[in-house]
Amino acid sequence: MRHFSFIDTLLTGLKIVERQRIGDTRGFLSRLLCTEELAAAGWEKPVVQINHTYTAREGTVRGMHFQHAPHSEMKLVSCLHGAVWDVAVDLRADSDTFLQWHAERLSAENNRALLIPEGFAHGFQALTDDVELLYCHSAAYAPESEVGLNPLDARLAIAWPLPVTELSARDAAHPPISEEMEGVRV
Ligand SMILES: Cc1cn([C@H]2C[C@H](O)[C@@H](COP(=O)(O)OP(=O)(O)O[C@H]3O[C@H](C)C(=O)[C@H](O)[C@H]3O)O2)c(=O)[nH]c1=O
């Protein structure tokens, strides 16, 4: 039995993951990770870290984060509680959709996840209070190679659905993307 179905987006390699729910009178079982099914969707490396984040307030934005090579990572982002507007930005230097973004509503009830290839920045806005996300990573956290784009950067023009209620000082301080795009193409 397959637990995942994949929906392509306009950004090559970025896929929406629809996760099966196997329900009965007690509740349900839902698979969060299946390396065999994910391999078919392009996840080539082992999962090396799993992170869990809690975001208290509706409107909070976290992102836009990515790691430079050799620490580039794929991410599988699932929402375990509440709902988010999840955004991935294509930073691949050779991509026809460079600097374009895709947003997907992930929630505990729609059981959707986002499969994000290497070369993308990731961020989200909490659409409810008490949001919990689970991230599977194909590379270890490498703070020395982690960089961020300002989620409010005019060159990204991400149409966040809610007023931004909270942004970390670090994320707010990311400089605007320059004309030369230095440090942005990966
Ligand atoms: C990602 C990470 C962070 N940290 C430390 C660094 C900070 O002291 C603290 C919070 O980190 P940060 O503010 O980067 O957390 P988020 O803003 O939720 O960032 C995460 O969410 C965005 C949307 C992502 O896509 C990334 O996976 C990840 O960067 O945890 C660690 O110790 N290990 C880790 O793997």
The ligand as a MOL file (V3000), in Angstrom:
LIG
                    3D

  0  0  0     0  0            999 V3000
M  V30 BEGIN CTAB
M  V30 COUNTS 35 37 0 0 0
M  V30 BEGIN ATOM
M  V30 1 C 17.6560 24.7340 12.1180 0
M  V30 2 C 18.4050 24.5850 13.4230 0
M  V30 3 C 18.5050 25.6270 14.3280 0
M  V30 4 N 19.1940 25.4340 15.4970 0
M  V30 5 C 19.2650 26.5380 16.4700 0
M  V30 6 C 19.7200 27.8750 15.9180 0
M  V30 7 C 18.9570 28.8570 16.7800 0
M  V30 8 O 19.6580 29.0680 17.9870 0
M  V30 9 C 17.6530 28.1360 17.1170 0
M  V30 10 C 16.5180 28.5660 16.2380 0
M  V30 11 O 16.9950 28.4970 14.8980 0
M  V30 12 P 16.2170 29.2830 13.7620 0
M  V30 13 O 15.8680 30.6600 14.2640 0
M  V30 14 O 17.0290 29.1780 12.4910 0
M  V30 15 O 14.8940 28.4260 13.6410 0
M  V30 16 P 13.8200 28.6150 12.4860 0
M  V30 17 O 13.6080 30.0580 12.2100 0
M  V30 18 O 12.6650 27.7670 12.8670 0
M  V30 19 O 14.5230 28.0050 11.2170 0
M  V30 20 C 14.1050 26.7570 10.7070 0
M  V30 21 O 12.9280 27.0010 10.0140 0
M  V30 22 C 13.1500 27.4890 8.7060 0
M  V30 23 C 11.8340 27.9450 8.1280 0
M  V30 24 C 13.8210 26.4090 7.9250 0
M  V30 25 O 13.4750 26.0640 6.8040 0
M  V30 26 C 14.9810 25.7790 8.5410 0
M  V30 27 O 14.8280 24.3720 8.5340 0
M  V30 28 C 15.2710 26.1950 9.9180 0
M  V30 29 O 16.2510 27.1930 9.7650 0
M  V30 30 O 17.9260 26.7400 16.9110 0
M  V30 31 C 19.8070 24.2530 15.8120 0
M  V30 32 O 20.4220 24.1150 16.8910 0
M  V30 33 N 19.7130 23.2210 14.9310 0
M  V30 34 C 19.0360 23.3260 13.7500 0
M  V30 35 O 18.9930 22.3400 12.9830 0
M  V30 END ATOM
M  V30 BEGIN BOND
M  V30 1 1 1 2
M  V30 2 2 2 3
M  V30 3 1 2 34
M  V30 4 1 3 4
M  V30 5 1 4 5
M  V30 6 1 4 31
M  V30 7 1 5 6
M  V30 8 1 5 30
M  V30 9 1 6 7
M  V30 10 1 7 8
M  V30 11 1 7 9
M  V30 12 1 9 10
M  V30 13 1 9 30
M  V30 14 1 10 11
M  V30 15 1 11 12
M  V30 16 2 12 13
M  V30 17 1 12 14
M  V30 18 1 12 15
M  V30 19 1 15 16
M  V30 20 2 16 17
M  V30 21 1 16 18
M  V30 22 1 16 19
M  V30 23 1 19 20
M  V30 24 1 20 21
M  V30 25 1 20 28
M  V30 26 1 21 22
M  V30 27 1 22 23
M  V30 28 1 22 24
M  V30 29 2 24 25
M  V30 30 1 24 26
M  V30 31 1 26 27
M  V30 32 1 26 28
M  V30 33 1 28 29
M  V30 34 2 31 32
M  V30 35 1 31 33
M  V30 36 1 33 34
M  V30 37 2 34 35
M  V30 END BOND
M  V30 END CTAB
M  END
